[in-house]
Amino acid sequence: MLHPHVGTMVETRSDVDRVVAGSQIKLCLDTGHLLIGGTDPLQLAREVPGRIAHAHLKDVDAALAARVQAGELTYTEAVADGMYTPLGGGDVDIAGIVTALRSNGFDGRFVMEQDTILDGEPTDEGPVREVRLSVAYMTDVCRSVPV
């Protein structure tokens, strides 16, 4: 299985297209890293659902991702600035992706992910609050997605 990821040899849409066209390897649909690399993860899920073996669900603030793509921010700076949001709080169509994959027979795993950078001990719930928001969002999504 191949996991397209920012900062690797398979990062951009053209990289992903080259792999899909030139191999039969299954993909990890990492919604956040695909979006940051310039691939619409919903479009990819609809185009090649049979190639998706695993899904990492991440939501992204597209404006911060665009600043990474433009070279205005490093990836690490954008993560520290909150580029990854709780699921449902960003610009990735998580519900659409889950629906598209499940409607096409996907029986792999969905992993909820949210990268963050902590520069010290949180003064409140910290990342736990964001996990709760993501779980609540996914609970709602799963109620409406066909199985």
Long-range contacts (C-beta under 8 A, 24 or more apart in sequence): 1-25, 1-26, 1-27, 1-28, 1-53, 1-54, 2-26, 2-27, 2-28, 3-27, 3-28, 3-30, 3-33, 3-56, 4-28, 4-30, 4-33, 4-34, 4-37, 4-39, 5-30, 5-33, 5-37, 6-33, 6-36, 6-37, 6-68, 6-75, 7-75, 11-37, 12-37, 12-38, 12-39, 13-37, 13-38, 13-39, 16-44, 20-48, 20-51, 25-51, 26-51, 26-52, 26-53, 26-54, 27-51, 27-52, 27-53, 27-54, 28-52, 28-53, 28-54, 28-55, 28-56, 29-54, 29-55, 29-56, 29-97, 29-101, 30-55, 30-56, 30-58, 30-113, 31-55, 31-56, 31-57, 31-58, 31-59, 31-60, 31-92, 31-94, 31-97, 32-56, 32-58, 32-59, 32-60, 32-84, 32-92, 32-113, 32-115, 33-58, 35-60, 35-62, 35-65, 35-91, 35-92, 36-60, 36-65, 36-68, 36-69, 36-75, 36-83, 38-69, 41-92, 41-93, 41-97, 42-92, 42-93, 42-96, 42-97, 42-100, 45-97, 45-100, 45-101, 46-100, 49-100, 49-101, 49-104, 49-105, 49-106, 50-104, 50-105, 52-101, 52-106, 52-108, 53-108, 54-108, 54-109, 54-111, 55-97, 55-101, 55-106, 55-108, 55-109, 55-110, 55-111, 56-111, 56-113, 57-87, 57-92, 57-94, 57-97, 57-98, 57-110, 57-111, 57-112, 57-113, 57-138, 58-84, 58-87, 58-92, 58-113, 58-114, 58-115, 59-84, 59-85, 59-86, 59-87, 59-88, 59-89, 59-90, 59-91, 59-92, 59-94, 59-114, 59-134, 60-84, 60-85, 60-90, 60-91, 60-92, 61-85, 61-90, 61-91, 62-90, 62-91, 65-91, 76-117, 79-115, 79-116, 79-117, 80-117, 80-119, 84-113, 84-114, 84-115, 84-116, 85-114, 85-130, 86-114, 86-130, 86-131, 86-133, 86-134, 86-137, 87-112, 87-114, 87-133, 87-134, 87-137, 87-138, 88-133, 88-134, 88-137, 88-141, 89-133, 89-137, 94-137, 94-138, 94-141, 95-141, 95-144, 95-145, 98-141, 98-142, 98-145, 99-145, 99-146, 102-145, 102-146, 102-147, 103-146, 110-138, 112-138
